[in-house]
Amino acid sequence: MCSLYIAVIHIRPEVKVCSRPSGSAMKLHCQVYGFHPRDVDVNWKKNGMDIPSDEAKQVLPNSDGTYQIRASVEVTPEDGASYSCHVDHSSLDEPLLVMCDPLG
């Protein structure tokens, strides 16, 4: 009898956030890259509540076998509001939380 074992390599994602003016609003971008396996959940939150994404989020392959995804939202910045990108991936013990200050 022959057994086949497939090892799944788990590589933690790197995360960068940035904001850019978009008319009277701000566009927030969360770039998540260098992760494996492919399945990942990326969401923007305002004061801990989900913000619907402006565009479809698509996971793309990198040449090294890892993956990347970008999640973007357009917001009207408010004093006292906190914006954060949440990333959940199988390589993480708990989701990553990366803060973004569109006013700063």
N, C-alpha and C positions, 0 to 999 in steps of 0.2 A: 504494500500500500504506500502511496506517495502522498505527502502533504505539501501544500503550498501555503507559505506565509508571505503576506505582503505587509511590509513595514510602512506605516504612514509617518512621514516626517512632519513635525509640528514646528513651524517657524513663526515667532512673534511678529506682529505687525509694527511698523514704524508709523507715526502719525504726525502730520503737520497741519496747522490751521492758519488761515489768513483771512483778512477782510479787505474788500476793495469797494470804493464808492460806485454806486449804480443809480445815477440821478439823485433823488432826495433820499434814497435808501442805501443800504449796504448789502453787498453780496458776500456771504460767508462760505468759505471753501474748506473742506476737510479732506485732505489727501492721505489715504491709507495705503501703504505699499510694503513689499517685501515679505508677505505672509504666505503660509502654506499650512494646511490645505486651502482650497478655494473658498469654501463657505465662510461668510463673514456677515455681520450685521452692523451697519453704520447709520447712525441717526443724529440729527441736530436736536438740541433741547433748549428751550427758553424757560428759565426758572424751574427746571426739572420736568417740564412738559414737552412732549414731542412736537416738533415743527414739521409740517409736511414738506417734502423735498420739492424743489422747483423743476427738477429734471429726473429722468430715469437713471437709476444707479446701475452701472454695468461693471462687472468684474472683468478685468483685462489681464491677459498673461504677460509676464515679463520674460526676457530672453534667458534668465537664469532658472526658470521653472517656478518662480514665485508669482504672486499676483498683486494687482493694485486696483483701487477703486477710489472714486471721488464723489463726495456728497456735497451739494451746494444748496443754499437757501438764500432768499432775499428777505431782509428784515428792515424795519424802521427802528433804529436804535432808540432805546428808552433809558433815561437815567435810572440806575438801580437794578436794571434787568441783567441777568447773567445768561450767557450763551455758552453752550458746551457741545462738543462732539463726543458721542458715545460709540465705542467700538467693542463688539463682542466677537471673540474668536476662540476656537478650541484650544489654542496654545496658551490662553490666558486663564489664570486662576479666577479672576474677576474682570468685568469689563473695564476698559480704559476710559478715562474721562479727561478730555483736554479742553481747557477753558479758552475762550476767545473774547476779547474786549473790543467790539467794533467802534467804541467811542474813543479808545485810547490809541 
